[in-house]
Amino acid sequence: MARHIAIIGSGPAGCYLADQLLRLIPDAAVDIIEKLPVPFGLIRYGVAPDHQSTKAVARVLDRVLARDRVGYFGNVCVGRDVQVDELMSLYDAVVLATGAQCDRKLGIPGEDLPGVIGSGAFVGWYNGHPFSQSPAVSGIRSAVIIGNGNVAIDVARVLAKGPEELAGSDLPPQVTEWLGAQPLEAIHIVGRRSAAEAKFTTHELAELGTLQRAQPTVMDPAGLSGDSDVVKTLRGFAESIPRATPVTINFHFQLTPVAFTGEGKLEGVQFRRAAGGKVEIPAQLSVTCIGYDAVACGSALPQNGTFRNDAGRIDPRLYVAGWARRGPSGTIPTNRTEGQQLAQKIAQEIADGVRAGRRGLRELLESRDVGWTDYAAWRRMDEAELAGACAERCRQKLGSVDEMLEAALEGQLRSA
C-alpha cells in the first residue's frame, strides 16, 4: 500500500519537500493542501512583482504539482474545512509548511495609527493578495521604512519606481494607480544597527543605484566603517554625483524607533540615536520590515513565532518545514536543502501505509460540501491570468477568491 503524506502549504518549503519525498519513498503519495485556490505562497505573494526572474522558480514548483503521485487541494483551510487531527487520522505523516504569516510588532506608541503597516501586509497588497487591503492613507510625501534587510529594499524600490520601470511586472493595476497618485519625495530606510551589520544583499542594494526616478544616499557617510561589499556599495551612494530625481532614498543607521506620532494618522516617526538624543523623521507612511511569526494551523500552535520541533519533527508523524520551522530566514534555495534533510528524516520514520490518504480526504471534504481546486483548476486560473497580460504587466492577477473560482469554472466549461 502507498504511504500517504499531507503537506499543509504550497510555497517553496512544501513543494521542495514534496519533490524530495517522491524521490526517496517510491510508494509515497503526497497531497499538498493550500488555503488559497492558487499555489506557491511567497513566490506569488512575497517576491517583489518587478523581480520576475525570481518568481520564475514557480515553474519548478509547478512541475512538482503536476506529478502523478501529487494531489493538490487548493481552497482548503486547515482549521476551518478540516482539522489537523483529522489529517493525522487520514495520513501516515503530516507536515506544516504554512510559513510565517503575521507581521511582528515593534511594541511602541502609535503603532496602530493609519499609515503604519507591516511589510507582510504591504507586500501582500502590492502583490495582489486576495485578503490584503490598500494603505489607509494618501498624499504621501515621505515614507519611512524600518528594517535593514532585503524586504526593506523591495518596499523602497517599488515605492520609488515609475510606471515605465514597473512595466513587465505583475503589479496589479490598482496598485500602479495608487503609487502614481502619491506625491512622494523622500524614502527613508532606517536601521538600528550599523551599516556593517545590515542584512542587505549586495545585488539588491546596488539595484537602487540604477533607478531612474530615485537616487540613494547616506545621511551620515562618516558612520560607514568597514570594507564589506554592502558598506562599499553604500559608500558609493554617498560619493555619487547628485542627480535631479523626483525621489531620494535616504539610508539611516543606528537609529532605534521609539514612537509613531500624529493626530488620527501618521505624521512622523521618532528615533533614539545610538550616540544619544532623539530625532523625528516626518512621514505619512511607515512600513515596518522587522520579521514575521508563524500563526496557528488549526490546533497546532506556534511558540515565539515558530513551531517547536526536533530537527523538523513536532510529534510522532507530525513535522514542520520552512519559515514555520526556522523563522523568516534564508533564501528560496534554503528550502530545497532543508527539504532534502527533512525528507530523509520522514523516509526513515514513516511506517507502512495503513491510512486512507487522498481518498479519505476527498470523501471528508465532499461530505462537508467543501469545494476544492485541483491542479487542473489551477492551470485554468493561470491561463486566465496570462490572457490578461499586456505591455504594462506580464499577467493580470485574479484579485479575489471568487474571481479565482469563477475563472477555474469558466475554463472547465470552455473545455467541456
N, C-alpha and C positions, 0 to 999 in steps of 0.2 A: 504493500500500500504506500501511497505517496505520503511524504511528511509535509504538513501544511504549516506555513509561516505567514503571519499577518504583519505588515508594516504600516504603522499609522503615520502618514505624512509622505508626500510625493516630491519633496525637494531633493537636492543633491545627496543628502545623507541617506534618505530612504531608497532612492533609485540606485546609487552606487552599491549599497548593501545588498539590494535585490540581485544585482548583477553578480556579485561575488558569491552569494548563496547558491545561485544556479550553477556556477562553475564548480563549487565544492560538494554540493549534495545532488547527485544525479537524479534522485527521485523527489526533489523539492518542488512544491507548488507554492508560489509566492503571490499573495494578494496585497495590493497597495491601496490603502483607504485614505481618502482625502476629503476634507470638509467642503472645499470648493468644487464646482463642477470641472474646473480646469486644473491641470497638474503643474508641477515644477517649483512651487513655493517661492523662495527668494530669488531664483533665477528670473522668474517672471515679474515679481513684485518688489524685489530688493535691489537687484543690479540696476545701475543708472540707465535710463532709457536711451541715452546717447552713446552707450558703450555696447553696441550690438555685437561686437566681436566676442565680448564676454558672455552675452546672452546666448550666443551660438552653441554653447555647451548643451542647451536644451535639446539639440538634435541627438546628442549622445544619450541623454536620458530618455528621449522618445523611443529610441531603439530598444531600450530595456522594457518599456511598457508594451512594446509590440511583440515581445517574446511569447511563444506558445504557453509557457508554464507560468506566465504572469497574468494576474487578473487585476483590472483597475476598477475601483469602486469610488467614483467621484460623487460629490454632493451628499456624502455620508458623514455626519458629525458624531464622533465618539463622545458619549456623554449625553447625547440627545436621541440619536437614532439607534444606537447600540452601545452597550456598556463594556468596559474593559474586562470585567469578569465573564461576560458572555463570550467575548472573543477568546478568552483563555479556555473556555469550555469547548470552543469550536476548533482551535488551532493548537498545534504542538509547541509553537513558540510565538510570542507577540513582541514586537519592537516598537517603542515610542521614538518616532523621528519627527517630532512636532515642532522643533525649532525653539526659538525664544521670541515670543510674540509681544511681550509687554515692555514698553519703554521704562527704563529706570528713572527714578526721580532724584532731583538734587536735594529736595527737602529744605528749600529756602523760601522766605516770604515772597509772595506774589507769583508763585509758580502756576496758579490757576487763572491768571489774567488772560483774557483774549489776546492772542498774539504770541503766546508761549506754547510751543508744540514740541513733542518728542520727535526724534528723527525717524522712528519706525512709522509713526502716523504720517509724517510729512513725506517720507519716501514712498510709502504706500499710496498716498494721494497722487503724487506726480507720476506714479507707475500705473494708475488706474485701478487700484484695488477696489473691489465692489463694496467693501464695508468702510471705506475711507471717506472723509469729508474735507472740503476745501478749507483753508485757513479762514478763521472768522474775523479777518482784518483786511484792510485795503489801504491804499495811499502809502505804501511802504517806501520810504526813502533810505532807511538804514536798517540792515539786518545783522544780528549778532548770532554767530554760530559757535556754540560752546563744545569744545572737543578737539583733539589733535590726532584724529585717525582718518582713514580714507573716506568714511561716511561724511565727515565734515567737508572734505574736498568735493565729494559728489554734490552735496547740497549747494555749496558755493558755486560750483561750475554750472549747475542747472539754473540757478538764480541769475547768473551773470550772462549766460548766452542769449543771443537774439534768435529770432525765427530761422534766419539763414544758417546759423551754426547748429541748430537743432534739427535741420532737415535730414530725413532718413532715419530718425529715431522712431520709437513707438510712443512718444509723449502724446497723451490724449489731447484733442483739440481744445477742450475746456481749460486744460492746464496751460496750454500755449497762450490762450486768450487772457487768462488771469495774470500770467507772468508779464505779458506785453502791456498790461494796464498799470503796472506798478512803476512809479517814478523813481526807481532805485538808483541811488548814487554811491552808496558805500556798503560793502560787506566786510564784517569783522570776524575773523577766525581766532578764537581765544582759547588758550590752554593754560592750565595751572602749573604745568611743568616747564622746563627749559626747552629751547629748540632742539638741543641734542637728545632729549628724551621723547620727542614727538614720534608718533607711530605711523606717520605718513609713509607710503612707499614712494621712492624717488620718481618713478614714472608718473604716478597720479599727481604728485606735486608739480612736476615740471610742466604738465599739461596746462596748468593755469597760466603759464607764461606764453602760451600760444593763442590765447583767446583774443578775439577781435574787439569785443566791446568792453573788456576789462583788463586792468593791469594790476598784478600783485606787487605788494611792497611790504616791508617790515617796519613796524613802528619804532622799534628800538634796535637798530643794527648793531650797536655796541654790545648787546647781550648775546650775539651769535658767537658762541665759543665752540671749538672742536672742528674736526675735519671730516665728519661723516658726509655721505652723499646728500642727505637731507639738508644739513647745515650749509653745504656748498651751494645747493640749489637756492636756498633762502637768501644766502649772501648775494647770489647773482640777481635775485629780485631787488634786493636793497640797492645794488650798484647800477641797475639798468637805467638807461636814459628815460625820463618820463615821457609818456605818450598822452595825447589828448583822447581820452576814452570816457564814455559816459559813466563808467563804474570803476571804482578802485576796490581791490581786495586787500585788506589790511591784516597782517599777522601780528598777534599779541601773544606774549609768553609770560609765564609766572604771574598770572592773574587768577585768583580764585573767586568764583561767583558767590555773592553773599545775599543778593536780593534782586527781584524784578520790581520795578517801580512803575507807577501810573495810576490814574484815576479811571477805573472802568475798563481800561485797556492798557496794553504795554506802552510805556513811554521811554524806558531806559533800563539798563542792566548795571548794577553796582558790583564792583570787584574789589578785592583786597590785594594790594601789591605784596609780593614776596619781600620786598625791601621795606615795607611799612606804608601805611596810608591807604586811602581808597580812591577809586576813580570810577566815574559813571560814563557809560557809552550810550548815547541816545539810540533808541531802536523802536521800531513799530512791529518788528518780527524777531523772535529769537527761537532758534532750533537747537535743542539740546541733543548732542551726539555723544552720549556717555555710556551706552551699552543697553543690553536688553536682558530680560529674565523670562524663563520658561513659565508657562501657565498650566493649570491643572488640565489633565486629559481624563475626563470623567472622574473616577475615583482615585486615579493616580495623582498624587500631589507632590509638587517640587518643594525643595527646601533651599532657601538662599539662592534662588534663581535657576537651579538645576535639579535633576532627579538623582538622588543619591544612588551610587552604583559601585560595583566592584568590577573594574575593567569592562564596563558595559552591561553587567548583569545587575538588575534591581532585585529580583527574586527568582526562584526557580521558574524557568520558561518565560520570564518577563525581562526584556532588555531595553536599552536606550542607546540612541546614536545621535551624532551631530551636536548642534548647539544645546539641545535639551540635555545632553550628557556633559559637555565640557564648558558650556557657556559660549558667548559670542566671540570666538577667537578662531584664528586660522583662515585659510583661503578655501576656495572651492576644491582644489586638489587634495586638501587635508581630509575631506570627506571620503575620497577614494582610498587613501591609505588607512584611515580608521575603519572603513567598511571592510577592507581585506582582513584586518585583525579581528573585528567583531564576528565576521562570517566564520572564521576559523574556530572561534570560541563556540558559536552556536552549533557548528557542524560536529564538534566534539561532544557537546552536551545534549543535543536533541535526541529524543528516543524514537523508536519505530512509530510510524504514523498510525494512530488509533482514533483520530478525531475526524469530524465531518468536513472541516475546512470550507472551501468555496461553496460547495453545495449547501452546507448548513447556513452560511451567511446569506446566500440568496434566499433561502426559504424563510429565514428570520426577517429580512428586510421586506420581502413580499407580504408576509403576514401583518406587517405594520404599515403597509402602503407607502413605503419609502421608495421614491423614485431615484435611482442612481444613474450616473453617467458612466458608460464603459469606454474602452479605448476607441471604439468606432465613433462614439458620440463626440469624444474629444477631437478626433480628426475632422469631424464636420464643423465643430466650433472653430478650429484652427483655420480651416478653409474659408469660413465666413469672415474671419478677421483679415486674412491675407487678401480677400477680394476687396476689402476697403482700403487697400494701400494706395498711396498717391505720391506726388513729388515731395510732400512735406513729411510723410511718415511711412514706415515700412509695413505697418499693419494698423488696422483700426480695432483696438481692443474692445471687446464686449464689456460694457461698464457695470452691469448688474447681473445677479444670479438669474433673474428672469430672462434677460436678454440671452444669456448663455444657453439656458434650457430651450428657449424658443429657437435659437439657431441650430441646436442639435436636433430638434424635432423637425424643423423645416428641411434640413439636409436629409433626414431619413425619409421624409415624404417624397422629396425630389428623386431619391434613388430607388424608391419602391417600384 
